[in-house]
Amino acid sequence: RRRGRGRAATGVTLPAWQPGTRVQGPVYLDANVWVSALVRSQPQYARASRLLADLVSNSIPLIVTDLVGSESQWALAKLAYADLLHQRPDRIRWHKQAWKANSPRLFATQGAVIGAFNAFIASLHNNGYPVSAPSPVPATFMQSLAETFAYMRSFGLTPADAAHLALAHAHAATFITGDGDYHVVAGPNQPPGLTVLKI
C-alpha cells in the first residue's frame, strides 16, 4: 500500500543528532548543513559546525555529490548577495538574473563566502581526508533515478530533496539534514539501511 503523500508516520519524528554521538559512515550531509557549518551568521551554525568537527575528528568518511556542491554554492551566493545589499537573506529576491547582474561584484567583494564550500572540501581532500563523490555505475544510477521518482510521488518531496535522499541511500549509511520536509521519512518510512537524522 502506498504511503500517505507528504505525511510522516503518526507520532514519529526524525531523531536529532547529538553532540558526541558517533554516527555510522559514510555520511551524506545535506547542502543546508554544509552552509550552516561554514557561515557563522546562520541560525544552526553552532550545531552544524560542531557536527562537522565531530565527523572530521573521528575521520568519518563523507560523501559529496554534485547536487550538494551546486546547492551549497548557490546558497552561499545568496548569502553573499544579501550581505552586499545589507539585507536579511529571507528579505531578498534571489534568482538567476540577480546572479548574472551582480556576479562580478560579488566575487570581488564576497568571493571567500561564495568559495567557502569549495575551499573546505579541497582542504579535506588535500590533507588525505576520506571525502569523495560517488562513482555512478548503471545499477546505482537506475536505482537512484527510480527512488527519486518514488520519493516525489509517495512523500511529495521536491525533485532535489528526493534526489538527495536517493543518493544518500545508494552511497551512504547516514543522511543528516536541516530540512524539515524530511520528517515524512521518519520511523518506518526511512529507506532501509539508511539512518536519517536532523541537525
C-alpha positions in Angstrom: 0.0 0.0 0.0 1.3 3.4 -0.9 2.3 5.7 2.0 0.3 8.8 2.5 1.6 11.6 0.3 3.8 14.0 2.3 2.8 12.5 5.6 5.0 11.2 8.3 4.2 8.1 10.3 1.9 9.2 13.2 3.7 10.4 16.3 7.2 9.7 14.7 9.8 12.4 14.1 13.3 12.3 12.8 15.9 11.8 15.6 18.2 14.7 16.2 22.0 14.3 16.0 23.5 14.7 19.5 27.0 16.2 20.1 29.5 13.5 20.9 27.4 10.7 19.3 29.4 8.7 16.8 27.5 8.2 13.6 28.0 5.5 11.1 29.8 6.4 7.9 29.9 7.2 5.1 27.8 10.3 5.9 25.9 12.4 3.4 25.4 15.9 4.6 22.6 17.9 3.1 23.6 21.2 1.5 21.8 23.2 4.2 24.1 21.5 6.8 27.2 22.5 4.9 26.1 26.1 4.6 25.1 26.3 8.3 28.5 24.8 9.3 30.5 27.3 7.1 28.7 30.6 7.8 28.7 31.9 11.4 25.6 34.1 10.9 23.5 31.0 10.2 21.0 30.1 13.0 22.2 26.5 13.1 25.9 27.4 12.9 26.8 26.2 16.4 25.3 22.7 15.9 26.3 22.3 12.3 29.9 23.3 12.9 30.1 21.0 15.9 28.7 18.2 13.9 31.3 18.7 11.1 34.1 19.0 13.7 33.0 15.7 15.3 32.8 13.9 12.0 36.3 15.2 10.9 37.9 14.4 14.3 36.6 10.8 14.0 37.7 10.5 10.4 34.1 9.6 9.3 34.0 9.3 5.5 31.9 12.0 3.8 30.0 11.6 0.5 29.7 14.8 -1.5 27.6 14.8 -4.7 27.4 17.4 -7.5 23.9 18.2 -6.3 25.2 19.1 -2.8 28.0 21.2 -4.3 25.8 23.2 -6.6 23.1 23.8 -4.0 25.7 24.8 -1.4 27.4 27.3 -3.7 24.1 28.7 -4.8 23.0 29.2 -1.1 26.4 30.8 -0.3 26.0 33.1 -3.3 22.6 34.2 -1.9 24.1 35.0 1.5 26.8 37.0 -0.2 24.2 38.9 -2.2 22.2 39.6 0.9 25.3 40.9 2.6 26.0 43.1 -0.4 22.6 44.6 -0.1 22.8 44.9 3.7 19.6 42.9 4.0 18.5 39.7 5.6 18.6 36.7 3.2 14.9 36.0 3.6 14.1 39.6 2.5 15.8 39.5 -0.9 14.7 38.2 -4.3 17.4 35.7 -5.4 17.3 34.4 -8.9 19.4 33.8 -12.0 19.1 37.3 -13.2 20.3 38.8 -9.9 23.3 36.4 -10.1 24.2 37.4 -13.7 23.9 41.1 -13.0 25.9 41.0 -9.8 28.3 38.1 -10.0 31.5 40.2 -10.9 30.8 42.5 -7.9 30.0 39.5 -5.6 33.2 37.7 -6.5 35.2 40.9 -6.0 33.7 41.6 -2.5 32.4 38.3 -1.3 34.5 35.7 -3.1 35.6 34.0 0.1 31.9 33.4 1.1 30.9 32.0 -2.2 34.0 29.8 -2.3 33.8 28.6 1.3 32.4 25.2 0.4 34.9 24.5 -2.4 37.8 25.7 -0.2 36.8 23.4 2.7 36.3 20.3 0.5 39.6 21.0 -1.2 41.4 21.3 2.2 39.9 18.0 3.3 41.0 16.3 0.1 44.5 17.8 0.1 45.0 16.5 3.6 44.0 13.0 2.7 40.7 13.1 4.5 38.1 10.5 3.2 35.8 12.8 1.3 34.6 11.6 -2.1 32.0 11.8 -4.8 30.1 8.6 -5.5 31.2 6.9 -8.7 28.0 6.2 -10.7 27.5 2.8 -12.1 24.5 1.7 -14.2 22.9 -0.2 -11.3 23.1 2.5 -8.7 22.2 5.2 -11.2 19.0 3.5 -12.2 18.3 2.8 -8.5 18.7 6.4 -7.6 16.6 7.6 -10.5 13.8 5.3 -9.6 13.9 6.1 -5.9 13.9 9.9 -6.7 10.7 9.5 -8.6 9.2 7.2 -5.9 10.0 9.7 -3.1 8.5 12.5 -5.1 5.3 10.5 -5.6 5.0 8.9 -2.2 6.1 11.8 0.1 5.6 14.9 -2.0 9.4 15.8 -1.8 10.7 18.2 -4.4 12.9 16.6 -7.1 16.1 17.9 -5.5 15.1 16.7 -2.0 14.1 13.3 -3.3 17.4 13.0 -5.2 19.4 13.8 -2.0 17.6 11.0 -0.2 18.0 8.6 -3.1 21.7 9.4 -3.4 22.3 9.1 0.3 20.5 5.7 0.3 22.7 4.4 -2.6 26.1 5.7 -1.3 25.9 6.4 2.5 24.9 4.9 5.8 23.7 8.2 7.4 22.0 11.2 6.0 21.9 14.4 8.1 19.8 17.4 7.2 18.4 20.7 8.4 15.4 20.5 6.1 12.1 19.9 8.0 10.5 18.5 4.9 12.3 15.2 5.5 10.0 14.5 8.5 7.9 12.4 6.1 10.6 9.7 6.1 10.8 9.3 9.9 10.4 5.9 11.5 9.2 3.2 9.3 9.4 5.4 6.2 13.2 5.6 6.3 14.9 3.9 3.4 16.2 0.5 4.6 19.8 0.6 5.7 19.9 4.4 5.9 19.8 6.4 9.1 18.2 9.9 8.6 19.0 12.5 11.3 18.1 16.1 11.7 20.7 18.7 12.8 
